[in-house]
């Protein structure tokens, strides 16, 4: 198995809550600068200890959410090509050229979606075996997920998100292909989507407390999860399935609606 490579954006010197585009974001509740730096480095260190090759793209001053590199696109290693995101909110749309330029500088190719179709990368598209699981309803369009699956040469499975606190798929859904396992928070989805999820593999339904703590927003490294603090009950359940967990405090990033997975893009 080839070594996993992840793109992070940082150091996060320009991160902060400068606008409000999800329910987590409150301009009156700013992240602590010292903790931001420490927590970002803790995640990077945890990834590198796990054998991940971490690459960095510098953050631009006017784009505080650029640290959430998962939203930059989705990468097809076989094609050496990234499908770039088209962000719904104008506040984030300037991130795309910066990520495009970084990919070009590394010798990668890029593709874009047809005009008018929104798609926010790995935030709303996660691989599970021969399928690309795609979320829609808040940021990405269902059509964007279908086109992303075509780009990845995988079967599309589209799921409708209904709770604005879980505006991206990766905030409430965590596939662990190595164990044929899916961890998810059912109230984030409509009933039809929950039915689909329950047919995909072994299932762990997380509690509201764990979901609001962003445990589903985990970096999956085969049978290991790097995530925010996992409850004892969930940790025991994951261990039954052979899944190890490593906790990283990312409280300052949750203030903007992101955690471990949001801060990482597999390339």
Secondary structure, DSSP 4 states (H G I P E B T S, - for coil): -PPPEEEEE-S-TT-S--S-SSTT--TTSPPPHHHHHHHHHHHHHHHHHTT-EEEEEPPPTT-GGGG-GGGGEEEETTTTEEEE-B-SSHHHHTHHHHHHHHHHHTT-EEE-PPTT--B-GGGSEEEETTEEEEEESSSS-HHHHHHHHHHHTSEEEEEEB--GGG-SGGGTEEEEGGGTEEEE-GGGB-HHHHHHHHTTSEEEEPPHHHHHTTTTS-EEETTEEEESPPPHHHHHHHHHTT-EEEE---HHHHTTT--TTTT-EE-
